[in-house]
Amino acid sequence: EANPTGKPEAEGPAGADAKSGGGISGMGLKVLVLLAVQNCSKNLLMRYVMKSKPNFLTSAAVIGVEVLKLVFSTAYILFVDRKPLSSIVTFMKEDHRNSVLLAVPAAAYSLQMSLEYIALANIDAAVFSVLVQSKLLATASFAVVILRKKIKKVQLISLVLLTAGVMLCNMKDYGKSSGNAEEDEALRKDQMKGIMATLGIALSSGFASVYTEKVIKARRDPIVTRKNYSLAYMQVQLAIVSLVIIGVWAIYKDFETIVTHGLFHNFNGPAFLSIFNSAIGGLIVAAVLKFADAVLKGYATAISVVLTGVLSMILFNTELSIIYYL
Protein backbone atom coordinates (compact mmCIF):
# COMPACT_ATOMS: atom_id res chain seq x y z
CA GLU A 1 0.00 0.00 0.00
CA ALA A 2 1.17 3.50 -0.77
CA ASN A 3 1.52 6.14 1.91
CA PRO A 4 -1.83 7.88 1.34
CA THR A 5 -0.92 11.03 3.23
CA GLY A 6 2.10 11.80 1.12
CA LYS A 7 3.81 13.07 4.27
CA PRO A 8 7.49 12.69 4.99
CA GLU A 9 8.08 9.26 6.41
CA ALA A 10 8.63 9.39 10.15
CA GLU A 11 11.26 7.18 11.66
CA GLY A 12 11.34 5.56 15.03
CA PRO A 13 14.52 4.41 16.73
CA ALA A 14 14.34 1.02 15.08
CA GLY A 15 13.90 2.53 11.64
CA ALA A 16 16.77 4.94 12.18
CA ASP A 17 19.05 2.14 13.33
CA ALA A 18 18.13 0.04 10.34
CA LYS A 19 19.02 2.82 7.97
CA SER A 20 22.22 3.96 9.62
CA GLY A 21 23.53 0.45 10.15
CA GLY A 22 22.50 -0.85 6.77
CA GLY A 23 20.50 -3.64 8.43
CA ILE A 24 17.05 -4.09 9.79
CA SER A 25 15.79 -4.60 13.33
CA GLY A 26 13.95 -7.71 14.43
CA MET A 27 10.74 -5.73 14.80
CA GLY A 28 11.24 -4.20 11.35
CA LEU A 29 11.61 -7.65 9.80
CA LYS A 30 8.44 -8.87 11.48
CA VAL A 31 6.51 -5.85 10.26
CA LEU A 32 7.76 -6.32 6.68
CA VAL A 33 6.77 -9.99 6.67
CA LEU A 34 3.38 -8.98 8.03
CA LEU A 35 3.03 -6.36 5.27
CA ALA A 36 3.90 -8.89 2.55
CA VAL A 37 1.37 -11.39 3.90
CA GLN A 38 -1.30 -8.72 4.30
CA ASN A 39 -0.85 -7.38 0.74
CA CYS A 40 -1.05 -10.89 -0.65
CA SER A 41 -4.05 -11.93 1.44
CA LYS A 42 -5.90 -8.70 0.64
CA ASN A 43 -5.65 -9.26 -3.13
CA LEU A 44 -6.62 -12.93 -2.88
CA LEU A 45 -9.49 -12.31 -0.48
CA MET A 46 -10.93 -9.46 -2.54
CA ARG A 47 -10.66 -11.60 -5.68
CA TYR A 48 -12.53 -14.40 -3.89
CA VAL A 49 -15.24 -11.97 -2.77
CA MET A 50 -15.60 -10.16 -6.11
CA LYS A 51 -15.15 -13.03 -8.57
CA SER A 52 -18.89 -13.70 -8.60
CA LYS A 53 -19.59 -9.94 -8.89
CA PRO A 54 -21.77 -9.61 -5.75
CA ASN A 55 -24.28 -6.79 -5.65
CA PHE A 56 -23.17 -4.69 -2.68
CA LEU A 57 -22.15 -1.06 -2.33
CA THR A 58 -18.42 -0.44 -2.70
CA SER A 59 -18.94 2.88 -0.90
CA ALA A 60 -20.15 0.86 2.11
CA ALA A 61 -16.97 -1.22 1.98
CA VAL A 62 -14.80 1.91 1.97
CA ILE A 63 -16.78 3.38 4.87
CA GLY A 64 -16.29 0.15 6.79
CA VAL A 65 -12.53 0.26 6.21
CA GLU A 66 -12.22 3.86 7.39
CA VAL A 67 -14.39 3.28 10.47
CA LEU A 68 -12.21 0.34 11.52
CA LYS A 69 -9.02 2.35 10.92
CA LEU A 70 -10.45 5.12 13.08
CA VAL A 71 -11.37 2.65 15.85
CA PHE A 72 -8.00 0.84 15.76
CA SER A 73 -5.98 4.07 15.72
CA THR A 74 -8.01 5.56 18.55
CA ALA A 75 -7.54 2.37 20.58
CA TYR A 76 -3.78 2.56 19.97
CA ILE A 77 -3.70 6.13 21.28
CA LEU A 78 -5.74 5.22 24.36
CA PHE A 79 -4.11 1.92 25.34
CA VAL A 80 -0.59 1.99 23.85
CA ASP A 81 0.30 5.68 23.85
CA ARG A 82 -1.80 6.00 27.04
CA LYS A 83 -3.07 9.41 25.96
CA PRO A 84 -6.59 10.71 26.70
CA LEU A 85 -9.26 11.02 24.02
CA SER A 86 -8.99 14.79 24.37
CA SER A 87 -5.47 14.62 22.90
CA ILE A 88 -6.99 13.67 19.54
CA VAL A 89 -9.23 16.73 19.66
CA THR A 90 -6.21 18.88 20.55
CA PHE A 91 -4.21 17.44 17.65
CA MET A 92 -7.05 18.06 15.19
CA LYS A 93 -7.36 21.65 16.35
CA GLU A 94 -3.62 22.33 16.15
CA ASP A 95 -3.33 20.69 12.74
CA HIS A 96 -6.67 21.77 11.25
CA ARG A 97 -5.09 23.31 8.16
CA ASN A 98 -3.40 20.05 7.31
CA SER A 99 -6.78 18.32 7.62
CA VAL A 100 -8.01 20.50 4.76
CA LEU A 101 -4.93 19.69 2.69
CA LEU A 102 -5.58 15.98 3.26
CA ALA A 103 -8.92 16.23 1.43
CA VAL A 104 -7.33 15.52 -1.98
CA PRO A 105 -5.23 12.49 -1.00
CA ALA A 106 -8.07 11.21 1.19
CA ALA A 107 -10.47 11.41 -1.76
CA ALA A 108 -7.88 9.71 -3.97
CA TYR A 109 -7.39 6.95 -1.40
CA SER A 110 -11.15 6.35 -1.18
CA LEU A 111 -11.30 6.20 -4.97
CA GLN A 112 -8.46 3.67 -4.99
CA MET A 113 -10.28 1.36 -2.59
CA SER A 114 -13.46 1.55 -4.68
CA LEU A 115 -11.51 0.78 -7.85
CA GLU A 116 -9.84 -2.21 -6.18
CA TYR A 117 -13.21 -3.91 -5.87
CA ILE A 118 -13.98 -3.19 -9.54
CA ALA A 119 -10.55 -4.37 -10.69
CA LEU A 120 -10.55 -7.62 -8.75
CA ALA A 121 -14.06 -8.43 -9.94
CA ASN A 122 -12.71 -8.53 -13.49
CA ILE A 123 -9.05 -9.65 -13.48
CA ASP A 124 -6.96 -12.21 -11.62
CA ALA A 125 -5.33 -11.24 -8.33
CA ALA A 126 -1.92 -12.20 -9.76
CA VAL A 127 -2.23 -9.86 -12.73
CA PHE A 128 -3.65 -7.10 -10.53
CA SER A 129 -0.71 -7.32 -8.11
CA VAL A 130 1.73 -6.70 -10.96
CA LEU A 131 -0.26 -4.12 -12.91
CA VAL A 132 -0.89 -1.97 -9.83
CA GLN A 133 2.87 -1.47 -9.49
CA SER A 134 2.58 0.97 -12.41
CA LYS A 135 1.75 3.49 -9.65
CA LEU A 136 5.53 3.92 -9.34
CA LEU A 137 5.67 5.05 -12.96
CA ALA A 138 2.69 7.35 -12.43
CA THR A 139 4.27 8.91 -9.33
CA ALA A 140 7.55 9.53 -11.16
CA SER A 141 5.73 11.06 -14.14
CA PHE A 142 3.68 13.42 -11.97
CA ALA A 143 6.82 14.37 -10.02
CA VAL A 144 8.54 15.39 -13.26
CA VAL A 145 5.56 17.38 -14.56
CA ILE A 146 4.31 18.99 -11.33
CA LEU A 147 7.41 19.21 -9.12
CA ARG A 148 9.91 19.60 -11.98
CA LYS A 149 12.03 16.83 -10.53
CA LYS A 150 14.84 15.30 -12.56
CA ILE A 151 15.01 11.53 -12.82
CA LYS A 152 18.41 9.87 -12.56
CA LYS A 153 19.54 7.46 -15.25
CA VAL A 154 19.25 4.42 -12.98
CA GLN A 155 15.72 5.49 -11.99
CA LEU A 156 14.75 5.87 -15.64
CA ILE A 157 16.06 2.40 -16.45
CA SER A 158 14.13 0.97 -13.50
CA LEU A 159 10.91 2.62 -14.67
CA VAL A 160 11.40 1.35 -18.22
CA LEU A 161 11.92 -2.19 -16.91
CA LEU A 162 8.84 -1.86 -14.71
CA THR A 163 6.75 -0.72 -17.68
CA ALA A 164 8.03 -3.58 -19.81
CA GLY A 165 7.25 -6.06 -17.03
CA VAL A 166 3.70 -4.77 -16.64
CA MET A 167 3.12 -4.95 -20.41
CA LEU A 168 4.49 -8.50 -20.61
CA CYS A 169 2.33 -9.60 -17.71
CA ASN A 170 -0.77 -8.36 -19.48
CA MET A 171 0.14 -10.16 -22.68
CA LYS A 172 -1.11 -13.32 -20.95
CA ASP A 173 -3.39 -15.43 -23.11
CA TYR A 174 -6.55 -14.87 -21.13
CA GLY A 175 -8.79 -16.30 -23.48
CA LYS A 176 -8.90 -19.68 -24.80
CA SER A 177 -11.96 -19.35 -26.99
CA SER A 178 -15.08 -20.78 -25.41
CA GLY A 179 -16.61 -21.30 -28.82
CA ASN A 180 -19.18 -18.64 -28.03
CA ALA A 181 -18.38 -15.28 -29.60
CA GLU A 182 -20.64 -13.37 -27.21
CA GLU A 183 -19.05 -14.92 -24.13
CA ASP A 184 -15.55 -14.23 -25.47
CA GLU A 185 -16.46 -10.60 -26.15
CA ALA A 186 -17.99 -10.20 -22.67
CA LEU A 187 -14.84 -11.68 -21.11
CA ARG A 188 -12.60 -9.28 -23.03
CA LYS A 189 -14.73 -6.34 -21.90
CA ASP A 190 -14.51 -7.47 -18.28
CA GLN A 191 -10.73 -7.81 -18.53
CA MET A 192 -10.39 -4.34 -20.05
CA LYS A 193 -12.62 -2.92 -17.30
CA GLY A 194 -10.39 -4.48 -14.66
CA ILE A 195 -7.21 -3.23 -16.32
CA MET A 196 -8.58 0.32 -16.64
CA ALA A 197 -9.67 0.29 -12.98
CA THR A 198 -6.17 -0.82 -11.93
CA LEU A 199 -4.54 1.90 -14.02
CA GLY A 200 -6.95 4.35 -12.39
CA ILE A 201 -5.61 3.22 -9.01
CA ALA A 202 -2.05 3.84 -10.20
CA LEU A 203 -2.82 7.32 -11.53
CA SER A 204 -4.80 8.29 -8.43
CA SER A 205 -2.02 7.09 -6.11
CA GLY A 206 0.69 8.88 -8.08
CA PHE A 207 -1.18 12.17 -8.29
CA ALA A 208 -2.18 12.15 -4.60
CA SER A 209 1.40 11.60 -3.43
CA VAL A 210 2.88 14.32 -5.63
CA TYR A 211 0.07 16.79 -4.98
CA THR A 212 0.42 16.45 -1.22
CA GLU A 213 4.19 16.84 -1.39
CA LYS A 214 3.84 20.03 -3.44
CA VAL A 215 1.20 21.58 -1.18
CA ILE A 216 3.03 20.78 2.06
CA LYS A 217 6.33 22.14 0.70
CA ALA A 218 4.56 25.32 -0.41
CA ARG A 219 3.10 26.00 3.03
CA ARG A 220 4.49 29.06 4.77
CA ASP A 221 2.87 28.55 8.15
CA PRO A 222 4.61 26.41 10.76
CA ILE A 223 3.55 22.78 10.86
CA VAL A 224 2.27 21.44 14.17
CA THR A 225 4.99 20.00 16.37
CA ARG A 226 4.70 16.20 16.12
CA LYS A 227 7.10 15.15 18.85
CA ASN A 228 4.18 14.57 21.22
CA TYR A 229 2.05 12.72 18.66
CA SER A 230 2.49 9.22 17.24
CA LEU A 231 1.61 8.15 13.70
CA ALA A 232 -1.73 6.94 15.07
CA TYR A 233 -2.87 10.57 15.30
CA MET A 234 -2.25 11.06 11.58
CA GLN A 235 -4.15 7.82 10.88
CA VAL A 236 -7.10 9.21 12.85
CA GLN A 237 -6.85 12.49 10.97
CA LEU A 238 -6.83 10.79 7.57
CA ALA A 239 -9.68 8.42 8.52
CA ILE A 240 -11.91 11.30 9.65
CA VAL A 241 -11.30 13.29 6.45
CA SER A 242 -11.86 10.16 4.33
CA LEU A 243 -15.12 9.36 6.15
CA VAL A 244 -16.46 12.84 5.45
CA ILE A 245 -15.63 12.55 1.74
CA ILE A 246 -16.86 9.00 1.15
CA GLY A 247 -19.92 9.68 3.32
CA VAL A 248 -20.96 12.61 1.12
CA TRP A 249 -20.36 10.50 -1.99
CA ALA A 250 -22.41 7.58 -0.62
CA ILE A 251 -25.33 9.88 0.18
CA TYR A 252 -25.16 11.44 -3.28
CA LYS A 253 -24.84 8.18 -5.23
CA ASP A 254 -26.41 5.44 -3.09
CA PHE A 255 -28.84 7.23 -0.79
CA GLU A 256 -31.97 5.47 -2.08
CA THR A 257 -30.36 2.02 -1.88
CA ILE A 258 -29.05 2.68 1.63
CA VAL A 259 -32.48 3.83 2.87
CA THR A 260 -34.26 0.88 1.22
CA HIS A 261 -31.89 -2.00 1.94
CA GLY A 262 -29.35 -0.70 4.45
CA LEU A 263 -25.69 0.21 4.13
CA PHE A 264 -24.27 -3.33 4.22
CA HIS A 265 -26.93 -5.07 2.15
CA ASN A 266 -25.66 -8.29 0.48
CA PHE A 267 -22.43 -8.34 2.50
CA ASN A 268 -21.29 -11.77 3.61
CA GLY A 269 -18.57 -13.08 5.93
CA PRO A 270 -15.69 -12.94 3.41
CA ALA A 271 -16.74 -9.41 2.38
CA PHE A 272 -16.58 -8.21 5.99
CA LEU A 273 -13.25 -10.02 6.39
CA SER A 274 -11.86 -8.16 3.37
CA ILE A 275 -12.87 -4.88 5.00
CA PHE A 276 -11.04 -5.85 8.18
CA ASN A 277 -7.97 -6.89 6.16
CA SER A 278 -7.86 -3.60 4.25
CA ALA A 279 -8.22 -1.62 7.47
CA ILE A 280 -5.27 -3.23 9.21
CA GLY A 281 -3.24 -2.83 6.00
CA GLY A 282 -3.12 0.94 6.43
CA LEU A 283 -1.97 0.54 10.02
CA ILE A 284 0.75 -1.93 8.98
CA VAL A 285 2.09 0.62 6.49
CA ALA A 286 2.32 3.14 9.34
CA ALA A 287 4.32 0.57 11.34
CA VAL A 288 6.63 0.03 8.35
CA LEU A 289 7.35 3.75 8.22
CA LYS A 290 8.36 3.60 11.89
CA PHE A 291 10.43 0.41 11.97
CA ALA A 292 11.82 0.22 8.41
CA ASP A 293 12.20 2.40 5.32
CA ALA A 294 10.63 2.75 1.87
CA VAL A 295 13.25 0.54 0.19
CA LEU A 296 12.56 -2.38 2.53
CA LYS A 297 8.85 -1.75 2.08
CA GLY A 298 9.47 -2.23 -1.65
CA TYR A 299 11.00 -5.65 -0.98
CA ALA A 300 7.89 -6.63 0.99
CA THR A 301 5.73 -5.56 -1.94
CA ALA A 302 7.83 -7.64 -4.35
CA ILE A 303 7.49 -10.70 -2.11
CA SER A 304 3.72 -10.20 -1.93
CA VAL A 305 3.51 -10.10 -5.75
CA VAL A 306 5.23 -13.49 -6.02
CA LEU A 307 3.12 -14.97 -3.21
CA THR A 308 -0.05 -13.69 -4.85
CA GLY A 309 0.89 -15.34 -8.12
CA VAL A 310 1.69 -18.71 -6.55
CA LEU A 311 -1.37 -18.80 -4.30
CA SER A 312 -3.61 -17.58 -7.12
CA MET A 313 -2.59 -20.64 -9.14
CA ILE A 314 -3.34 -22.92 -6.20
CA LEU A 315 -6.62 -21.36 -5.05
CA PHE A 316 -8.16 -20.11 -8.30
CA ASN A 317 -6.40 -22.28 -10.91
CA THR A 318 -4.97 -19.15 -12.48
CA GLU A 319 -2.75 -19.96 -15.45
CA LEU A 320 0.51 -18.00 -15.31
CA SER A 321 3.28 -18.23 -17.86
CA ILE A 322 7.00 -17.84 -17.23
CA ILE A 323 6.63 -14.24 -18.39
CA TYR A 324 4.75 -13.40 -15.20
CA TYR A 325 7.67 -14.41 -12.99
CA LEU A 326 10.21 -12.70 -15.21
DOVO-543432 format. One record per atom (N, C-alpha, C): residue in one letter; x, y negated, z. Coordinates in pm, whole numbers, plus 50000, padded with zeros to 5 digits. Each point is the difference from the previous one (the first is absolute). Layout:
! DOVO-543432
aXYZ
...
END
This chain:
! DOVO-543432
e500825011750000
e499184988350000
e500874987650000
a499564989949927
a500744987549996
a499694991850123
n500914990950034
n499754990950111
n498974989949954
p498745001150042
p498944991649947
p500124985550039
t500694997050107
t500104986050043
t501024992249921
g500955006949942
g501054993249926
g500934992350090
k499955002550130
k500834992550095
k501385006050008
p500984992250042
p501325005650022
p499925011750093
e500765010349972
e499915012350077
e500744998850133
a499235001150108
a500584998850133
a500795012550034
e501014998350078
e500835011350039
e500045001350151
g499855012150045
g500195002850141
g501435004250021
p500395003150121
p501365004250028
p500405012249921
a499075009649987
a500355012149927
a500244997049855
g499144991349941
g500184996649860
g501294992749977
a500354990750092
a501234992549985
a501205009250008
d499975009650094
d501115009250013
d500165008649877
a498865003949942
a500065008549882
a500654992649887
k499714987249988
k500534992449888
k501474996650021
s500354996050119
s501384996050025
s500935012049999
g499525011450047
g500865011750007
g499955008849879
g499134996649905
g499895007649878
g499275013250020
g499465002350120
g499275012450026
g498574996950033
i499375009550067
i498614998150036
i499775006450136
s499234993450084
s499745005350134
s499085012149993
g499975007550110
g499115011550007
g498564996149984
m499604988950064
m498634995249989
m499704995649857
g500984993549937
g499824995649861
g499775011749907
l500755010850021
l499855012049917
l498625006150018
k499535000550124
k498685005650026
k498914991749932
v500154986950007
v499014991249939
v499985001749848
l501195001349939
l500085001749855
l499385013149955
v500255010750076
v499385012949968
v498494998850011
l499554993250105
l498574997950020
l499404992149884
l500724989949952
l499534991849888
l499885008449873
a501015008449974
a499985008549881
a498815009650004
v499775006050116
v498895009450015
v498664992749987
q499924988150058
q498754992549995
q499684995749857
n501004994949926
n499774996049861
n499515011849917
c500655011350018
c499645012049926
c498595004650036
s499715001050129
s498705004850044
s498884990549960
k500294986949999
k498984990349961
k499585002149854
n500985001549910
n499695002049859
n499225013049978
l500465010750066
l499355013049981
l498585000150059
l499854994050117
l498704999750064
l499014991649922
m500444988449951
m499114991549921
m499635006649868
r500955007549942
r499695007349876
r498955010850029
y500155006850112
y499035010450038
y498604994050019
v499974988350066
v498724993450027
v499364994849872
m500814994249910
m499474992949884
m499895008549874
k500565012050001
k500005008249879
k498595002649947
s499055001650090
s498625002549960
s499214987149979
k500704988550011
k499394986849981
k498764998050089
p500195000550132
p498874998250093
p499444985949991
n498734998850030
n499324987149989
n499954992950135
f501154994450042
f500014991750120
f500684986749969
l499834990550089
l500514986549977
l501494999350033
t500814996149902
t501434998450028
t500244988250094
s499114990049994
s500134988650092
s499845004850144
a499135009950023
a499825005550134
a501275007050047
a500675007049906
a501245006850034
a501074990050042
v500114989049925
v500994989750032
v499694993650135
i498734997350025
i499604994450130
i500375009550112
g499775012949979
g500355009950101
g501495000250030
v500824998949895
v501454999850017
v500434987950083
e499474988349966
e500414987850069
e499524999750145
v498815005550025
v499505000650138
v500915008850085
l500395011649946
l500885009050074
l501374993650024
k500544993149899
k501284993250017
k499914989550110
l498874993050004
l499794989850102
l499945006550139
v499285011150010
v499865007150128
v501355005450047
f500735006849909
f501295005950035
f501014989350041
s500044989149925
s500974989350030
s499674993250131
t498714998050025
t499594993950127
t500355009250117
a499785012949982
a500345009850104
a501505000050028
y500804998649894
y501464999550017
y500404987950085
i499374988649972
i500314987850074
i499625001650148
l498855006250023
l499495001350137
l500775010350082
f500325011649938
f500545011150078
f501495002549982
v500594995149890
v501445001749979
v500744987150031
d499544989049937
d500614987050032
d499584995250138
r498885005450050
r499444996250131
r499734984950007
k499404995149892
k499604985949993
k498484999250009
p499454989250055
p498554998650010
p499364997149865
l498715002449991
l499264997449876
l500084985349961
s500124991450100
s500074985649974
s501254996349921
s501045008450006
s501234997049926
s499765000649849
i499065008349958
i499665000649857
i499344987049958
v499094995150083
v499334987349971
v501024988749993
t500955000150095
t501054989750001
t500845000649873
f500365012149960
f500805001749877
f499244994849879
m498725003349989
m499204995749886
m499884984849995
k499894993950117
k499924985450004
k501324993649959
e501105005250053
e501324994449968
e500365002049853
d499535011049943
d500405003449863
d498814999149904
h499074990850027
h498784999349920
h500264996449855
r501034991949974
r500294996349862
r500475012149919
n500755008650065
n500475011949931
n498835009549971
s498974999550084
s498825008349976
s499334996049868
v499994987049972
v499454995249874
v500855004649883
l501324999350017
l500915004249893
l499865015049971
l499625007650102
l499875014549984
l498765003949920
a499144990349968
a498765003349929
a500295006749865
v500994994749927
v500315005749867
v500565014150010
p501075002350079
p500475013950009
p498995009450065
a499194995050092
a498985008450062
a498955004249897
a499604990649914
a499055003249894
a500625010049902
a501284997949969
a500695009149908
a500105014050060
y500275000750130
y500125012950067
y498665007350001
s498924992750024
s498665006049997
s499675005149860
l500394992149900
l499795004349861
l500785012849970
q501245000650049
q500825011949979
q499345012550057
m499474999050121
m499375011650062
m498765004449922
s499244990349950
s498825003449919
s500425006949871
l501064994949937
l500475005949875
l500605013950020
e500535002650120
e500545013450027
e498915010649989
y498824996850050
y498905009649992
y499595002249854
i500004989349921
i499645001349858
i501075008149926
a501264996950028
a501105006849931
a500015014950029
l499895003550127
l500105014150038
l498725007949973
a498974993249955
a498805007049953
a500185004549855
n501034994349934
n500145002249856
n501335005849955
i501044999550083
i501295005949963
i500555008350116
d500935008749969
d500615008650101
d500794991850101
a500075005250122
a500774993350106
a501484999149962
a500525010349933
a501415000249962
a500324988849903
v499164998449899
v500214989449901
v499824986350064
f498994998850087
f499774987350069
f501224995850081
s500595009550073
s501134996950088
s501204994749922
v500155004249876
v501094994949917
v499624986749936
l498814999549942
l499584988049927
l499924987850091
v499605002050126
v499854988750091
v501344993650034
q501105007249975
q501324994250025
q500334988649903
s499194998349897
s500194988749908
s499774986750071
k499535000550127
k499874987650078
k501364993450021
l501085008149998
l501344994250012
l500334991549879
l499615004849882
l500204992449877
l499154987450001
a498765001250046
a499114988450006
a500544989450096
t500495004550116
t500554990550098
t501214992749942
a500895007349934
a501184993849941
a499614990149891
s499005003549919
s499574991149892
s499404987150055
f499145001350102
f499414988050060
f501064991550069
a501015006450059
a501074992650067
a500794991749899
v500215005449882
v500724992749895
v499184988249951
v498715002249977
v499134989749942
v499644989250103
i499615004350121
i499504990450099
i501124994150086
l500915008350046
l501074995450089
l501294996449926
r500025002649870
r501194997149918
r501225007650049
k499785012050049
k501125008150047
k500745006249881
k501275002450019
k500805006749897
k500215014550041
i499795009049906
i500175014250027
i501405004449961
k500675007150093
k501335005149972
k499945011349898
k501135002749937
k500065010149896
k499565013750053
v500495003650118
v499665013150056
v498515000850031
q499394988750042
q498574999850026
q499215001649871
l500484993649893
l499345001049871
l500035014449949
i501155006350014
i500135014049956
i499055008950080
s499914997650130
s499115007850085
s498544998549958
l499614987549967
l498634997549958
l499705006449865
v500974999849910
v499825006549870
v499825015150017
l500825005950088
l499885014450026
l498655003350065
l499574991350091
l498705002150064
l498884999649897
t500044990149910
t498994998949896
t499995012249910
a501195004549962
a500105011949915
a499435012250071
g500305001250130
g499495011450077
g498495000050008
v499424988250023
v498544998950008
v499365003649866
m500604995349890
m499465002949867
m500085014949969
l501135006350036
l500165014349975
l499005008150080
c499794995750124
c499055007250086
c498604999949940
n499644989049938
n498664998749945
n499885005349858
m501095005949950
m499945006849872
m499575014550017
k499645003650125
k499545013550031
k498825003749910
d499995012649958
d498915004849916
d498795003150088
y499204989650025
y498855001750085
y499005009649939
g499924999149883
g498845005649943
g500185010749902
k499985012150052
k499735011049914
k498544998249961
s499755000949869
s498654997649951
s499035010350059
s498874995050044
s498985009050055
s499125005749891
g500204995149878
g499155004449890
g498764991549988
n499814990950094
n498864991049997
n500524985849986
a499744993949887
a500544986749970
a499534989650100
e498755001150045
e499464990250094
e500685001250135
e500235012350045
e500685002050128
e501444995149994
d500675002549889
d501394995549983
d500074984850003
e499044993549934
e499984985449995
e499714994350139
a499085006250074
a499684995550135
a501215001550091
l500745011049984
l501205002350081
l501064989549972
r500194996849872
r500994989749964
r499624986550058
k498704996949998
k499554987250057
k500244999550151
d499745011250067
d500245000650144
d501484998050032
q500865006549921
q501444998950022
q500484985749978
m499484993649896
m500384986049974
m499504990950112
k498805002850051
k499474992150112
k500895001250122
g500465012250029
g500885002250113
g501354993349983
i500545000649878
i501294993649973
i499894984950014
m498934994149945
m499814985550009
m499814995650145
a499285008050079
a499824996750142
a501345000250073
t500845009949968
t501325001050064
t500894988349961
l499964996249874
l500784988349956
l499474987350066
g498694999650025
g499434988650072
g500544999250142
i500195011650063
i500615000550133
i501414994349996
a500775004049898
a501384995549987
a500074984849981
l499164994849912
l500004985649974
l499554992250123
s498975004850068
s499504993350119
s501064999750109
s500675011350020
s501055001050103
s501154990649968
g500435000149875
g501134991449960
g499694985350016
f498814995949955
f499634985950008
f499864995550145
a499375008350083
a499774996450141
a501324997850072
s500965008849978
s501304998950067
s500734987249961
v500034997349869
v500724988349950
v499284987150037
y498695000049992
y499224988250036
y500254996150145
t499925010050089
t500184997350142
t501404994950030
e501005005949934
e501374995350019
e500154985549958
k499404996349887
k500104986349950
k499324990150093
v498795003550047
v499254990950086
v500704998150134
i500485010950059
i500654999050131
i501304991949990
k500765002049892
k501244992549982
k499734985249976
a498824996949944
a499684986149969
a499434992550120
r499695007150107
r499424993650117
r501024990950068
r499514988350039
r500864990250067
r499794999850151
d498865005550043
d499734999850144
d500685011850067
p500384998650125
p500685011050069
p499105012150016
i500585011849977
i499265012450017
i499985003750148
v498905006150042
v499845003650141
v501175008850045
t500474997450119
t501085008250056
t499495014250024
r500725010149945
r499505013750006
r500735008550105
k500894994050074
k500785008050094
k499135006450108
n498834993950028
n499125005550101
n498895008949943
y500055002149867
y498935007549934
y500595011649919
s499425011750016
s500435011749923
s499324999949864
l500405009749915
l499405001149867
l498515003450008
a499565005350114
a498595003450015
a499124987549988
y500514988650044
y499234987649991
y499764996349854
m501025001849916
m499844997049858
m499055010049933
q499995012550049
q499065009949948
q498574996050035
v499804995050121
v498684995150041
v499584988249913
q500934990949980
q499744988149919
q499585003849858
l500745009149939
l499705004149863
l498675007549994
a499735008550099
a498755007750002
a498794990850011
i500104989750085
i498884990750017
i499724992549870
v501064994949937
v499834992749873
v499425009349893
s500505012449995
s499525009649900
s498545003450022
l499605001450128
l498605003250032
l499064988849956
v500434987750018
v499174988749956
v499805000549848
i501095002449928
i499945000049853
i499185011849947
i500315012050045
i499285011749949
i498565000150050
g499744994050117
g498644999150050
g499134991149911
v500564988749961
v499274990949908
v499755006949867
w501015007249949
w499845007049873
w498945011150010
a499995007450110
a499025010750017
a498584994550005
i499834988750068
i498674993850007
i499564995249862
y500944994349925
y499674994949867
y499665011449903
k500795010650002
k499875010649900
k499085011550043
d500035003750128
d499325012250043
d498944997750107
f499544987750014
f499094996750109
f498735008649997
e499395001549884
e498755007549990
e500205014750036
t501105005849954
t500315014050030
t500265001950149
i500734990650059
i500325000950143
i498724999350084
v499104990849965
v498754998450075
v499125012549985
t499985005749879
t499125011349971
t500535013150058
h501285002649978
h500565013150036
h501014999650114
g500504988350035
g501034999150102
g501384998649939
l500944995250080
l501344997149949
l500745012649958
f499905010650079
f500785012249972
f499145011249942
h499044996349917
h499165009949934
h500845009049908
n499755012950007
n500685010349918
n501455002750041
f500454994550111
f501335003350050
f499975013750066
n501065007749978
n500115012950067
n501265000450085
g500305011650060
g501165001150087
g501304996249933
p500335005949883
p501254996549932
p500094985149965
a498854993949965
a500014985749967
a500384991750123
f499435003450115
f500354992950123
f501475002650038
l500475012249974
l501395003350028
l500954991949913
s499614997649875
s500834991949910
s500094985550047
i498904995250059
i500004986550057
i500984999250116
f499935010050088
f500925000550114
f501455000749953
n500275008149898
n501355001649947
n500534986949944
s499174993049923
s500414987249942
s500274989650107
a499205000450107
a500174990250108
a501345001750071
i500345012350033
i501275002150070
i501194997749906
g499775000849868
g501074997549905
g500564985950013
g499104990150014
g500464986350016
g500804998050126
l499635007150106
l500724998950127
l501365006949991
i500085010949923
i501285006949982
i500984991049925
v499504992849900
v500864990749926
v500584989650095
a499174995050092
a500484990250098
a501115006150085
a499865012850037
a501035006850078
a501275001649919
v499875002649870
v501175001249912
v500784986949998
l499284988949993
l500664987049996
l500774997350129
k499575006350109
k500674997950129
k501205009350017
f499845012649961
f501035010050030
f500905003649882
a499674995249880
a500825003149882
a500034987749910
d500345001849873
d500014988749908
d499285003949871
a499914990449906
a499245002249878
a500625010849912
v501335001250003
v500675010149917
v499625014050048
l500065002150131
l499635013150055
l498525002749980
k499194989650004
k498585001449971
k499815005049857
g500874995349909
g499945004549861
g500285014849987
y500955005050081
y500305014449999
y498775007950045
a499324995150103
a498805006850049
a498945000549892
t499874989249923
t499034999649892
t500355010249892
a501305001049967
a500455009649900
a499695014450044
i500255002850127
i499725013450053
i498505003049992
s499184990050029
s498555002049997
s499525002749858
v500654993949900
v499625002449860
v500235014749964
v501175005250038
v500325014049971
v499055009450074
l499754997150128
l499095008350079
l498594999949940
t499574988449956
t498674998949940
t499895008749876
g501064999749917
g499995008149880
g499935014950029
v500835004650093
v500045014250035
v498685004650061
l499504992550097
l498765003850067
l498784998749909
s500074990549905
s498914998649904
s499895012449912
m501145005749964
m499995012549922
m499395011350080
i500345000650129
i499525010950085
i498514998650032
l499584987950035
l498634997950048
l498994997949888
f500424993149893
f499054996549894
f500325006549865
n501025008749999
n500425006549875
n500394989949893
t500584988950044
t500464989949906
t501195005349920
e499954998349869
e501085004549914
e500994988649980
l501235002050047
l501044989849987
l501165005749921
s500474992149904
s501145004549920
s501294995650068
i501125004349942
i501314996250053
i500224985149993
i499304993449907
i500114985549984
i499604992750126
y499005005150070
y499524993850123
y501124999050101
y500755010850020
y501055000350100
y501244992249956
l500194999049869
l501114991749953
l499734985450026
END
